[in-house]
Structures are given as C-alpha cells and as structure tokens.
Amino acid sequence: MAAHSTNQSSARKYSIDATVARSHCLRRRAADVSVARVYQRKDRFYRRAKSAGWRSRAAFKLIELDQRFRLLRRGDRVVDLGAWPGGWLQVAAERVGAGGLVIGIDRTPIEPLAGPVVCVTGDLRDEATLAMVRERCGGPVDVVLSDMAPQLSGVRATDEARAAELAARAFAVAELLLRPGGRLLIKLFQNDESARFVEQLRHRFKSVKLTRPEATRAGSAELYVVGEGFRSATSP
Ligand SMILES: C[S@@+](CC[C@H](N)C(=O)[O-])C[C@H]1O[C@@H](n2cnc3c(N)ncnc32)[C@H](O)[C@@H]1O
C-alpha cells in the first residue's frame, strides 16, 4: 500500500514536472519566436534603410510622421535635436529642398551632409550649444524636431528621468526658436510624467497629438508628440 501510494505520488510528481517542463518549453519557444519577430522587424527596417541609403532606420519614422502630419514643407527652416547619425537630417533635407535650412545638433559629431544641412556638435543641455544653434538659425524657425534619447543605464527610474529631462529641454529649445504657428515633434517615453508633459504642450500649441510610428521597435515605450500651431509667449 505504502509502495503503491509512493508510486502514485511519484507518478503525479512526474506528471507535474512534465507539465511544468512542457510549459517552460512552450514559454521559451514563444519568447524565442517573439525575439525572432523583433529581429525580423529590425532587419526589415534596417535592410530597407541601408538599401535606400538612409543613415538610420529612424528615417522611416520621420517619413511616416511627415506623411501623417505634414511636418516638413518646401523652404522650411528646421532644427533637429539629437540628429546623429543623420537619417532625419536626410529626410528633412529632401523635404525642405535647396531653399530651406536644416540644422542638426548632436553630442556625437555628424558626418557632413550635402544640401541645406548644417551640423553642430554639442550637448543640448549646455547653454553654449544653444547659443551656437541660435546663431546658426539667425531667426525663428518653422519646425523643431527632437529624437534625443539618453544613453541607457538599465535602471528604469534613471533612464526615465533622463529621457524626461531631454524632452523638457527640447520643449525649452522649441520655445526659444519656433516662429508663431510653428511645428514641433518630440520623442517621449510613456509614463506618468509624460502625460503631464503633454499637458504643458497643450498650453503652447493649438493642436497636440501623441503617436507611435510603425518603425518603432516592438516592446519600446517610445512615443512621439506632435505640436502644431505654436503660440509664443508674446502671441495674443
Ligand atoms: C535615436 S538617436 C537619433 C537618431 C536620428 N534621429 C537619426 O535619424 O539618425 C538619439 C541621439 O540623441 C543624442 N543625444 C542624447 N542626448 C543629447 C544631448 N544632451 N545633446 C545632444 N544630443 C543628445 C544621442 O547622441 C543620439 O545620437
């Protein structure tokens, strides 16, 4: 009887172990499939960017957002914050044409681009960099773009705080540089703070929309906020 019950319990244990092992195995397979999908997705945009001659896969995000919101127009003067390696600069240069101006700023030196593009190297949190950018603009601009992203530490709270600081800085730069009626695009990371940030923007733009382009990596908390119809502090 004792042996029978031991057999029964070991059979039950085996069946539980087998079930657990099978579910681990299924979960791992599902995880592998989802990782593979992420890479397929990355490869798709990465390969398309390479074959089209874009410097980054991020170019597709701006192409899509521009199609949806008509951010970039012929002859526009555009400032691109956090512009290295320059995918957005290439897209913006194509859209504004030879009569426009595109100023790209990054901490990492950007390899020069032909056409209406001017590259500035510097940290946008420094006043000296901002002064340099203002001088290059020579007056108000039509569009401010920011794809700035912090170097990730892996500590969620730190990374979110850094990302929020960059988004706030991009907004402050836009307030200094945009002409009344101008347009703004800023990358954000979605959290409680980002909702408050978007509320601030609503006071300064006629229309504010949140969006997530298709080329965004799966699982990313990244979002873009689009502001149209800038109201400067001095406008009525
Ligand atoms: C996602 S990348 C930009 C990609 C770019 N939009 C493109 O299409 O190639 C983010 C960039 O933000 C820059 N960045 C982050 N913090 C910055 C800061 N404080 N000042 C200037 N650039 C910064 C990084 O150096 C990085 O190159």
The ligand as a Gaussian input file, in Angstrom:
#p B3LYP/6-31G(d) Opt

LIG

0 1
 C       17.955000      57.876000     -31.591000
 S       19.374000      58.843000     -31.852000
 C       18.868000      59.937000     -33.119000
 C       18.722000      59.303000     -34.474000
 C       18.453000      60.327000     -35.563000
 N       17.123000      60.909000     -35.434000
 C       18.583000      59.742000     -36.940000
 O       17.607000      59.725000     -37.665000
 O       19.670000      59.316000     -37.298000
 C       19.400000      59.853000     -30.420000
 C       20.534000      60.838000     -30.389000
 O       20.324000      61.762000     -29.309000
 C       21.589000      62.256000     -28.963000
 N       21.553000      62.967000     -27.675000
 C       21.126000      62.491000     -26.498000
 N       21.270000      63.425000     -25.544000
 C       21.783000      64.524000     -26.134000
 C       22.158000      65.815000     -25.645000
 N       22.031000      66.151000     -24.362000
 N       22.664000      66.704000     -26.529000
 C       22.807000      66.371000     -27.830000
 N       22.474000      65.164000     -28.349000
 C       21.968000      64.243000     -27.496000
 C       22.444000      60.992000     -28.917000
 O       23.807000      61.322000     -29.024000
 C       21.907000      60.210000     -30.125000
 O       22.739000      60.355000     -31.252000

